[in-house]
């Protein structure tokens, strides 16, 4: 949500969100003119510090309620605390980005958000910036904002959503992007936790795991792509919604009816689970993978995002 409240040019002593409050005039006539309103560099020094918010026409949960220009900090509501690097001129940055902060807050983001300007210059474009917020698991969730959209990332996981500075119509799309990245991150962590105890030699030798896949249009919902040895072939894993069963398909992707026992057995051997089909290594790996999928919705990072989402009425 944005506001049409204007601000004076930088450095002007009156007006704007950082101006002092008006006081009623006395009935006594004075010869000297009333002093100009003060531009407060810290909200804590304002006479209305306890009740201050900007803009005044939005819910307090989505308004700037505290700021300190010298420390390059501001707070949105009571639970989204923003710290800018040297490349962020906070007074200008707040004015432009309060609507985006409000949208992120409506979509569940809170805690400590560290931001920096995309061009590394304090007088650069304030609409383009990068930031990160720490999830309950300790993982960093990356946020990038530009005129074209909002990018969300966690390691190699990326998602995009349109930004919106005028209304809340894109909130569901922003939330969907955030949720996708948080859930994918949770899945990767759970998968590693479930599979690690099964590995008897090394650990997923030179392996990489990423959400979704590019198997084919028919496999658009592929959730994991496992590549134990780069360049030696990948295995795509996805969950059938109706059964909750994990299916694995090896490259080339055009062979969807691959024998599941054989595929899982080979994948188990490649990631370091010894024994092959004789000891049921493939079945153990499959069960661990399905367990990781089942745990995603209850993961603390996913719960944090969902529980922090503001009701539509507060938008």
N, C-alpha and C positions, 0 to 999 in steps of 0.2 A: 504494500500500500504506500502511496506517495502523497505528498501534500503540495499545494500551490503556494504555501507561505513563502514569500520572497526573503532573501538575505541581502544585506549590504555587501559591497565589495570587500575583499580581505583588507583588514587594517582599519576599517571604518569604526569609529568609537561608539556608534549607536546602531540599534536594530539587530536583527538576526537572532539565532537561537541562544547565543551566549550573552545577550544584552541583559542589563539589570531589570528589575521589576519596576513598574510605575507605582508611584505613591500619590495618594490624593493631595491636592494643594491645600495649604492652610488658608483660613479666612483672613489672616493678617497679611496685608500688602507689604511686600519687601521691595527695596530699591534695587537690590542685586538680582540678576536673572538666576533661575534655577540651574544647578550644574547639569552637565550632560550625563546621560546614563552611562554606567560603567560597562566596559566589555570584560567579562569575567573569564580568566584563563583556566580557572578550575571551578567546577560546579560546587565543590566543598566550601568555597569562599562566598558563595551567593547567599543572600538573606533567605532565599526560598529553597535552600539546598535539600531539605527533607522532602519537599513535595515537587521539586523541579522535574519536568519532563518536556521533551521536544520530539515531534510536534505535539501540540496540546489536544488535537482532535483525533487521536488514535488511542486504542487501549494501551494502558501503561506497560503491559507485557511486550509491546512492540515499539515503544518510544525510547529515545535516549534518556536515561535517568541519571547519568553521571558521566563526567568527562574530565580529563586533565591533559591540556595541550602539550605541556612540557614533557610529561611522562608518556605521551602518545597513547593514551588509553581512553576507552569509553565503555559504558555498560548499557546494554539494551534490556529493558525490564529489570529483572533482578538476577538473571541467571545466564546471560550471554556476555562474557567479558572479553573485550577486544583490545589487543595490544598491537601497535603498528611499529614497523622497523623504522630506521632513519629515513627510508625512502617514502614514508607516508607523512604528509602534512595533515594532521588529524582534523583540524577545523574544516578544511575543504573536503576531506574524505568523508567525514560524518554527514555533511550536508547532502552529498551526492548519493551515498550508499546506505542511508538509513532505510529506504524502502527494501533494498536487497537483504539487509540484516533482518528486517522484520519478516520477510518471506522465509528466510532460512530458519528463523525462530518458529514460525508457524508450522514449519515442516519437521520440527523436532530437534534442531541443532541448538545446543547450549554448551555451557562450560567455557573453556579458554580457547579463544580463536586468535591466532597470530597471523597478521597480514603484512604484505609488502607490495609495493607498486611494481607493475610489470616492467617498467622501463628503468627502474632503479633510481629515479630522480624525484625528489619531494614535490617538484612543481609539474610532474608529468601527468598523464591522463588518469584522473582518479576513478574513472569508470572501469578501468582494467587493472585487476589486481589478483594476487594469489594468496592463499591462506591455508592453514591446517588447524584442525581441532582434534584433540586427543579423545579417543573412544575409551569406554570403561576397561577394555582389554589391554589398553596401552598402545594400541595401534593408532597411527596418524591417518586421519581422513583428509585428503587434499581437496580444496575448493578453488576453482579458477573462474573469474568473472570477466567477461568482455561484452562488447556491444551486441555480439551475436548470440551469446548464451552462457550457461553456467555448466562448467565441467566438474565432475566429481571423480576422484581417483583414490585408489588404494594399491600401491605397488603397480603391478601391470594391469590392474583392473580399471577400466575407464567407462564412464557413462556421461551422457550429455542431456541437457534440458534447456528449453528456452527461458531466458530471463524475462522478468515482468516488473516494471516499475510503476504501473498505473492501477492494477487491480489484482485480485487473487485468483483469476481464472486459471493460471498455470501452476498454482500450488500443487495439484495432484501430479503433474508432470515432474516438478522439482522433487517432490517426495518420492516418486517412483525411481528417479535417478539415484537419490540418496539411498533408498532401501536396497536397490539392486547391488550397489557397490558394497554396502555394509553386509548384506546377506552373502555375497560372493566371498568377501573377506572371511566371514565367519565359517563358511563351508570349507575354505582352504585350511584354516586353522584346525577345524574339527577333523578333517580328513587326515592331516598329518598326525594329530594326536591319536586317532584310531589305528592308523597303519603302523606307526613307529614301533609299537611293542611286537609286531609280527616280523619285523626285519631282523635277520640274523647275520647279515654281512653288509657292512657299510650302511649307508642310508640313502636310498633312492638315488643311486650313483648318477651324478650330474643331471638330476631330474628337474623338470620344471612343470608346474601345474598351473593352469589358468582357467578361469570360468568361461563357460560357453565354448563354442568352437565354430569352425568353418567347414564342417564335414560336408554339408550340402544343404540345399534349401529344405529338404525333407528332415534334416537334423538340426533345424534352427534353434531348438531348445536344448541343444547339447550343453551340459553344465560344467563338465570337466574335460580338459584335454591333458593327458599325461604323456610326457615325453621323457622316459628314463635316461636315454642317451641322445642328445641333440643330433639330428640328422639320421637317426637310426629307426625312424618310424614313430608315429604317435598312435595313441589309443583314445578314442572319444568315449566318454561315459555320460549317460543320461538316465533320468528316472522316469518310469512310466507312471503318470499321475494316478491311474486307476488301481494299480497294484502296489506302488511304492517300490517296485523291483528295479534294481540297477541293471542296465544293459551296457555292454562294452563292444565297440566296433573298432577294428584296426584299419589303418590305411591299406589299400584304397577304400575310401568311404562308400563306394558304389556297391559294397557287398554287405547289406544290412542283415542278411540271414546267416551270419557267421555263427559257428558252433560256440555257444556261450561258455561251456565248460573249458573248451580249448583256449578261447581268448583270455578268460580270466586266469587260467593256469599260466599262460605265457606272460601275461602282465605281472603276475605275482613273482615269477622268476626274474623278470627284468627289473623290478623295483627292489629286489633283495629278499623276498620271502622264499626260503628254501623248501624243497620237498616235492614241488610239482603236484601233479594230479594224485599221486600215490598217497600223499599226506593231507590232501584237501586244501592246499595252499590257495588255490584260486577261489574256493568257496569261502575261506576265511577273509580274503581280501574283499570279495564281493559283500560279505556281511558287514565288514568294517565300513565300507563305502556307503552302504545303505544306512548304517547307524549315523554316519556323519550327516547325511541328508536329513534324517529325522530330527537331528538336534539343532538345525539352523533356526527354526522359529523361536526356540527357547534360549538362544544364545544371548548373552548379556548385552552385546552391542546392538543386536536387533531389537531387543526389548527396550533398551535405552532410547532408540530412535522413535519407536512406536509410542512409548509412554510419554515422550516429550512433545509429541504433536499436539498443537492447540486445537480445540474444538472449532468447527467452522464459524460459529457465532462470534469468535474472537478475531476473525479475519477482517 
